[in-house]
């Protein structure tokens, strides 16, 4: 059965439905070329193929001597040292079955040998080396065969993955100095509220610090996004429209915090619609963060109206904005992690996002210990947590061991 339209007043969307509707409207940004040094954390937009066989030659895996295993099988236990094969040097050729060539880890296996006996399995003598009684010299022992990890032209990395240290090393091994990666989105973070005051400035008793926006900016930076504008607009419909209009013209993603509910000073939905931003949905059946707004601008900009309460802000950013940002950069959609609850929790009638600590203290590895905030404004409860589990509606409660999706901050 198809999902109801976003404007259906019968019910709010479930979290999975909301995520689907967001991702259906994401258009991947153009790719750009970056040097490997600047690709860390970016989304790969090209396949990477092997430059040659991997390894490209029969590779020595331990320091020792290279010998012909047939000579050992025929009873030979003493060898004269012919030469030394260093890593990065042309392959030497074994003179005869009675000879051995010293080899270094990573070197090409000398021609005529098929086995490496490690240092601890032979003794040095004046006239050569002698194998110990327990030495084993089976064919291809301590040798990684050419092409064992992959053949020339074979797939190494597929488009859509996030590039970390291992992936950068793989790309370098393929001979690539540059990669095509998804362009990072230009993001505007906008908070509104006359009660908000910047950190470091004088504060009246009836005002509060502006903390949501710095948290969102920090979360964006942790995702590798650098092109961020941060602004604070007054609780005034005209000022909000003018400010948002500026960012719609120059940014790919707008993230607004606060003013998305139905109060007298909640100008965000009306202001966005007056600027040509099409509402996709306004509410999601979840706690915290039910009044979540999402729409699409005239140039397919993604516009998020996050609830103003701090816990709801960070939860909704992680649950919905991060997947959209990754999709915009060309990332493949991946299933969330799964964790088991370390202890029982009381039941919930709608989806609940519970902050947790993973596998520390009394929790066992792979489990999540709840750190329940006192409300959606209790941002202090988030400090030291690793993320949150998504608990589906379950009025009867959640027993210890209950497995749920985990979303990492």
PyMOL commands that set and color helices and strands:
alter all, ss='L'
color gray80, all
select helices_A, chain A and resi 15-23+36-38+69-73+119-121+165-173+212-222+237-250+268-274+310-328+379-382
alter helices_A, ss='H'
color red, helices_A
select strands_A, chain A and resi 31-35+48-49+59-60+64-67+78-85+99-103+115-118+122-125+128-131+143-144+155-157+178-182+187-192+196-197+208-209+228-233+253-257+278-281+286-287+293-296+302-306+337-341+351-358+367-370+387-391+403-408
alter strands_A, ss='S'
color yellow, strands_A
deselect
rebuild
show_as cartoon
